[in-house]
Amino acid sequence: FCKVDSYLEMNMVSGEGAAVRVCMSHFPLLSWHQIHRGAYHLHGHSHGTLQLPPSLQKSRILDVGVDNLFKVFGRYAPVSLEAILDHLKDKASSTVDHHAIK
């Protein structure tokens, strides 16, 4: 690894050319930067066993640890950002705090 971060935010571009905000952390978060503006949260730690609270079940959050990736994609292998975005395409912007959805 050339760098390890506890928390990292990146502006990325999808294969369709859309700007995508991705917040990444080893641990799952209940709220992340720009959640109300459609940001995605990718995390690990829970080995595919995390039960999201009702307020996050339709949010753009995904456990990208190897155990959960096998459950979601059926293989123990890295998954592309495009595959993740495709999996989450029907998920919506959400808010669990005082921020309004923009």
C-alpha atoms as one frame of an Amber mdcrd trajectory, in Angstrom:
protein
   0.000   0.000   0.000   1.204   3.484  -0.712  -1.214   5.090   1.761  -3.596
   4.022   4.512  -6.338   6.327   5.805  -8.848   5.938   8.614 -11.352   7.958
   6.601 -11.111   9.128   3.013 -13.391  11.141   0.750 -12.910  11.140  -3.000
 -14.623  12.776  -5.921 -14.729  10.181  -8.677 -16.238   9.883 -12.134 -18.541
   7.015 -13.040 -18.220   5.174 -16.325 -21.100   7.307 -17.579 -19.186  10.503
 -16.777 -21.204  11.477 -13.702 -19.485  13.011 -10.692 -19.632  10.686  -7.691
 -18.706  11.490  -4.092 -17.424   8.448  -2.195 -16.738   8.411   1.557 -14.696
   5.421   2.694 -13.970   4.144   6.173 -13.000   0.852   7.732 -15.982   1.225
  10.061 -19.613   1.750   8.978 -21.000   5.197   9.733 -24.577   6.228  10.497
 -24.049   9.534   8.714 -21.349  10.668   6.311 -20.364  13.858   4.539 -22.802
  14.793   1.771 -25.178  11.870   2.545 -28.082  14.221   1.812 -26.566  15.111
  -1.561 -26.142  11.558  -2.798 -22.671  10.650  -1.519 -21.850   6.954  -1.233
 -20.339   5.295   1.842 -18.130   2.233   1.391 -16.911   0.448   4.508 -15.617
  -2.815   5.887 -15.299  -4.232   9.416 -18.667  -5.995   9.718 -17.925  -9.096
   7.577 -21.344  -8.949   5.946 -23.261  -9.199   9.222 -24.261  -5.559   9.761
 -27.995  -4.982  10.047 -28.627  -1.428   8.897 -31.172   0.624  10.825 -34.396
   1.325   8.888 -33.266   4.906   8.205 -30.278   3.618   6.167 -31.708   0.555
   4.429 -32.361   2.498   1.221 -29.171   4.579   1.410 -26.027   4.496  -0.699
 -23.995   2.431   1.752 -22.180  -0.847   1.134 -19.937  -3.153   3.143 -17.118
  -3.797   0.663 -15.314  -6.324   2.842 -14.579  -9.651   1.177 -17.273 -11.547
   3.121 -20.036  -9.204   2.014 -18.743  -8.891  -1.541 -19.154 -12.647  -1.836
 -22.754 -12.369  -0.609 -23.516  -9.515  -3.025 -21.477 -10.415  -6.124 -20.888
 -14.154  -5.649 -17.098 -14.115  -5.757 -14.100 -13.512  -3.523 -12.429 -10.920
  -5.725 -12.055  -7.157  -6.037 -15.078  -5.349  -7.448 -14.961  -2.268  -9.647
 -16.476   1.068  -8.704 -18.840   0.622 -11.656 -20.125  -2.686 -10.259 -20.674
  -1.059  -6.858 -22.496   1.931  -8.368 -24.633  -0.402 -10.446 -25.539  -2.411
  -7.337 -26.521   0.789  -5.502 -28.238   2.493  -8.456 -31.723   2.184  -6.963
 -30.621   3.570  -3.601 -31.435   7.183  -2.824 -29.926  10.170  -1.120 -30.966
  10.086   2.489 -30.592  11.890   5.728 -30.583  10.678   9.302 -29.962  14.036
  10.919 -30.946  17.708  10.554 -29.799  18.060   6.939 -32.441  18.275   4.246
 -32.106  16.226   1.058 -30.899  18.482  -1.742
